[in-house]
Amino acid sequence: MRTLITGGAGFIGSHLAEALLARGDEVAVIDDLSTGSIDNIEHLKGRPGFRYVIDSVMNEPLLAEMIDRCDVVFHLAAAVGVRLIIEAPTRTIETNVGGTEAVLRHAAKKRRKVVVASTSEVYGKSAEVPFREDADLVLGPTSKHRWAYACSKMLDEFLALAYHAEKQVPVVIVRFFNTIGPRQTGRYGMVVPRFVAQALAGDPITVFGDGTQSRSFTYVGDVVRALIALVEHPGAVGQVFNVGNGEEITIRALAERIRAMTSSTSPIVTVPYDQAYEAGFEDMPRRVPDIAKIRALVGYEPRVQLHDMLCEIIGEAEREAVRRRPVGRAAQAAVGAVIGS
């Protein structure tokens, strides 16, 4: 299978690229590195069947060429992270909606299959937990920038389904629920890598809000398995699927667990939403997926639970901290002695 991954140097995209290459697929990546990182795909360079381009999906002549050469597009390119969305709502809307429309328009010309990455954010303030794909979506007012991301991804879904209905583009929509794992950055507000970095540094672990809001976290490897299973199943076309893990935890309990697992002495400090983001910020009290639909179609079951996810993320962060630690004079002298012997 010849695949194109938009946003392929991002967290999920890089893991997907790795898995596709491992099964012998050809993988092309396009990423403008606005939130992705070339480090995420450094280990893939030189692998047979892999190529990458540092550019935007808004470069339509290039996008058209890359779509022409593939069989399937995994459209993951998007503005991500609550902090980035609050600080740059215009960019969020333009990137998400404009990029998706460009991908669908060029895919329609060659009838390429497109997997569109959406988000659990589209459920908004709905109280019908666990969230089902056919449930009503309840967003806040347009005056709250916080809802710009959810609205843009909802429009992405409407666009994808419209292209499927009118132009027979084979599309599959996936709603991710708090995907975590190695290579994820806390730079844009992602809670787990942020808590882990704070705990290892001995800094205060900052819980936004009162900490009673709950989330369910999904391992990136489980997400990748779901994406590949869905793209291969003809029954997924024209459908929307939750991809998540039903194990639920409050953000306060998550902070306490990470502190214990890192043997950290960091205090846990609550920060009001108004200070963390913007005045009047609204959050979702719970975010838990109903995964019955994807389970029935492809047999999806999350294999990795939160404890093991955290062990892997913490281990990676500890190794990275050691790698970046300055070498002292005594160690430098020892290394010099070994080299000179």
C-alpha positions in Angstrom: 0.0 0.0 0.0 1.3 3.5 -0.9 0.4 5.9 1.9 0.7 9.6 2.5 0.6 11.0 6.0 0.0 14.7 6.4 1.5 15.8 9.7 3.7 12.7 9.6 6.4 14.2 11.7 4.0 14.7 14.5 3.5 12.5 17.5 0.8 10.1 16.1 2.0 10.5 12.5 5.5 9.4 13.2 4.3 6.2 15.0 1.9 5.5 12.2 4.7 5.9 9.6 6.9 3.5 11.6 4.2 0.8 11.7 3.3 1.1 8.0 7.0 0.8 7.0 7.4 -2.3 9.3 4.7 -4.1 7.3 6.2 -3.2 4.0 4.1 -0.2 2.9 5.5 2.8 1.1 5.2 5.9 3.3 5.4 9.6 2.2 5.2 12.3 4.8 4.4 16.0 4.5 4.8 18.2 7.5 5.6 21.9 8.0 7.1 21.2 11.5 4.9 23.9 13.1 4.1 21.4 15.8 5.8 18.3 14.6 9.6 17.6 14.8 12.1 16.2 12.4 13.5 14.3 15.4 10.3 12.2 15.3 11.2 10.7 11.9 15.0 10.9 12.1 15.2 7.1 12.6 13.1 6.5 9.5 15.4 8.3 7.1 17.0 6.0 4.7 14.4 3.2 5.2 13.3 1.6 2.0 9.9 3.1 0.9 10.2 6.2 3.1 10.3 9.8 1.9 9.4 13.1 3.5 8.8 16.7 2.5 9.0 19.7 4.8 6.1 21.8 3.5 2.5 22.6 4.2 -0.6 20.9 2.9 -1.6 24.4 1.7 1.1 24.0 -1.0 -1.5 22.6 -3.3 0.6 21.8 -6.3 2.9 19.7 -4.1 -0.1 18.2 -2.2 -1.7 17.2 -5.5 1.4 15.5 -6.7 1.8 13.5 -3.4 -1.8 12.4 -3.4 -1.5 11.3 -7.0 1.3 8.9 -6.0 -0.5 7.3 -3.1 -3.4 4.9 -2.5 -4.4 6.2 1.0 -4.1 9.5 2.7 -3.9 9.6 6.5 -4.8 13.3 7.2 -3.3 14.1 10.6 -2.0 17.6 9.9 -3.8 20.1 12.2 -3.3 22.8 14.8 -3.2 20.9 18.2 -3.0 21.6 21.9 -5.3 23.8 24.0 -2.7 26.5 24.6 -2.0 26.9 20.9 -5.7 27.0 20.1 -6.3 29.7 22.8 -3.3 31.8 21.6 -3.9 31.4 17.8 -7.6 30.8 17.0 -7.3 32.2 13.5 -4.5 29.8 12.7 -6.4 26.9 14.2 -9.5 27.4 12.0 -7.6 28.2 8.8 -5.1 25.3 9.2 -7.7 22.7 10.2 -10.5 23.6 7.8 -8.4 24.8 4.9 -6.0 21.9 5.1 -8.7 19.3 5.2 -10.6 20.9 2.3 -7.4 20.9 0.2 -6.8 17.2 0.9 -10.3 16.2 0.2 -10.5 18.2 -3.0 -7.4 16.6 -4.5 -8.3 13.2 -3.2 -11.6 13.5 -5.0 -9.9 13.9 -8.4 -8.2 10.5 -8.1 -10.8 8.8 -5.8 -8.2 8.2 -3.1 -9.2 6.9 0.3 -8.8 9.5 3.1 -8.7 8.8 6.8 -9.5 12.1 8.6 -8.3 12.6 12.1 -10.9 14.2 14.4 -11.1 14.5 18.1 -13.1 13.8 21.2 -13.3 17.6 21.6 -16.2 17.6 19.2 -18.5 16.2 21.9 -18.0 19.5 23.7 -20.1 19.9 26.8 -22.3 16.9 26.2 -23.2 15.1 29.4 -24.1 11.8 27.7 -21.0 9.8 28.8 -19.6 7.5 27.5 -19.7 9.4 24.2 -21.2 7.6 21.2 -20.5 8.5 17.6 -24.2 9.2 16.9 -24.7 11.4 20.0 -25.5 15.1 19.9 -22.5 17.5 19.9 -22.8 20.4 22.3 -20.3 23.3 22.0 -20.0 26.5 23.9 -20.5 30.1 22.4 -18.4 31.4 19.6 -17.1 34.1 21.9 -15.1 31.4 23.7 -11.9 30.8 21.7 -11.6 27.4 23.5 -14.3 26.0 21.2 -12.6 27.0 17.9 -10.7 23.7 17.7 -13.8 21.5 18.3 -15.8 23.5 15.8 -13.0 23.3 13.1 -12.8 19.5 13.5 -16.5 19.2 13.4 -16.5 21.1 10.1 -13.7 18.8 8.9 -16.1 15.8 9.6 -19.0 17.5 7.7 -16.7 18.2 4.8 -15.4 14.6 4.6 -18.9 13.1 4.8 -20.1 15.6 2.1 -17.3 14.6 -0.2 -18.2 11.0 0.4 -21.9 11.6 -0.3 -21.5 13.9 -3.4 -18.2 12.8 -4.9 -17.9 9.2 -3.7 -14.6 9.9 -2.0 -13.9 6.9 0.3 -13.5 8.6 3.7 -13.1 7.3 7.3 -13.3 9.6 10.3 -11.6 8.8 13.6 -12.1 10.7 16.8 -9.1 10.4 19.1 -9.4 10.4 22.9 -6.3 11.8 24.6 -3.6 9.8 22.8 -0.3 9.5 24.7 3.0 7.7 24.4 6.7 8.2 23.5 7.7 11.3 21.5 4.7 13.4 22.7 5.6 16.9 23.7 4.1 18.9 26.5 4.9 22.2 24.7 1.3 22.8 23.6 -0.4 21.8 26.9 -0.6 18.0 26.6 -1.1 17.0 30.2 0.9 13.8 30.6 4.3 14.9 29.2 3.9 18.2 31.1 3.2 16.5 34.4 6.1 14.0 33.9 8.6 16.8 33.0 7.5 18.8 36.1 7.7 15.8 38.4 11.2 14.8 37.2 12.5 18.4 37.5 11.1 18.8 41.0 8.9 21.7 39.8 5.3 22.1 41.0 2.9 19.8 39.1 0.3 22.3 37.8 -3.2 21.0 37.6 -5.5 23.3 35.7 -8.9 23.8 37.2 -9.8 21.9 40.4 -8.5 18.5 39.1 -11.9 16.8 39.3 -12.3 16.7 35.5 -11.6 13.2 34.2 -10.1 11.8 31.0 -9.4 8.4 29.5 -5.9 8.1 27.9 -5.1 5.9 24.9 -1.8 4.4 24.0 -0.4 5.6 20.6 0.3 2.0 19.6 -3.4 1.1 20.1 -4.4 4.2 18.0 -2.0 3.1 15.2 -3.5 -0.4 15.2 -7.0 1.0 14.9 -6.1 3.3 12.0 -4.6 0.5 10.0 -7.5 -1.9 10.8 -10.0 0.7 9.7 -8.3 1.7 6.5 -8.3 -1.9 5.4 -11.9 -2.6 6.2 -14.4 -1.6 3.4 -17.2 -1.3 6.0 -15.4 1.7 7.6 -15.9 3.9 4.6 -18.3 6.8 5.2 -18.3 6.2 9.0 -17.2 7.9 12.2 -15.3 5.9 14.9 -14.2 6.7 18.4 -10.7 5.4 19.0 -9.9 5.4 22.7 -9.6 3.5 26.0 -12.4 3.4 28.6 -10.1 3.6 31.7 -11.0 6.9 33.4 -9.0 8.9 35.8 -9.3 12.4 37.3 -6.5 14.9 36.5 -5.7 15.3 40.2 -5.3 11.5 40.5 -3.2 11.5 37.4 -0.8 14.1 38.9 -0.6 12.0 42.1 0.1 8.8 40.3 2.9 10.4 38.2 4.4 12.0 41.3 4.5 8.6 43.0 5.8 6.8 40.0 8.7 9.3 39.6 9.4 9.3 43.3 9.1 13.1 43.0 8.7 15.6 45.9 7.0 18.1 43.6 4.0 19.8 45.2 0.7 19.5 43.3 -0.7 23.0 42.7 -4.1 23.9 41.2 -4.2 26.8 38.7 -7.6 28.4 37.9 -8.5 28.1 34.3 -8.7 31.9 34.0 -5.0 32.0 34.8 -4.0 29.0 32.8 -5.8 29.9 29.6 -8.2 32.8 29.3 -11.1 34.5 31.2 -14.2 32.4 31.1 -12.4 29.2 29.9 -14.7 26.2 29.9 -13.6 22.6 30.2 -15.2 19.2 29.6 -15.9 17.5 33.0 -15.6 14.0 31.6 -14.3 12.6 28.3 -14.8 8.8 28.0 -15.4 6.9 24.7 -17.9 4.3 23.8 -15.8 2.0 21.6 -18.6 -0.5 20.8 -18.7 0.5 17.1 -15.1 0.0 16.3 -15.0 -3.1 18.4 -17.9 -4.6 16.4 -16.3 -3.8 13.0 -12.6 -4.6 13.4 -12.3 -6.2 16.8 -10.5 -3.3 18.3 -9.6 -3.5 22.0 -7.0 -1.3 23.7 -4.1 -3.4 24.8 -2.1 -1.0 26.9 -3.5 0.4 30.1 -2.6 3.7 31.8 0.0 2.3 34.3 2.1 0.8 31.5 1.7 3.9 29.3 3.1 6.0 32.1 5.9 3.6 32.8 7.1 3.9 29.2 6.6 7.7 29.0 8.5 8.3 32.3 11.3 5.9 31.3 11.8 7.8 28.0 11.8 11.1 29.8 14.4 9.9 32.3 16.6 8.6 29.6 16.3 11.9 27.7 17.2 13.8 30.8 20.3 11.8 31.3 21.3 12.2 27.7 20.9 16.0 28.0 22.7 16.3 31.3 25.9 18.3 31.1 29.0 16.1 31.6 31.0 17.2 34.7 34.7 17.9 34.6 35.6 14.6 36.4 33.5 12.6 33.9 35.1 14.5 31.0 38.5 13.8 32.3 37.6 10.1 32.7 36.3 10.0 29.1 39.5 11.7 27.9 41.7 9.2 29.7 39.8 6.3 28.1 40.1 7.9 24.7 43.8 8.6 25.1 44.7 5.1 26.4 
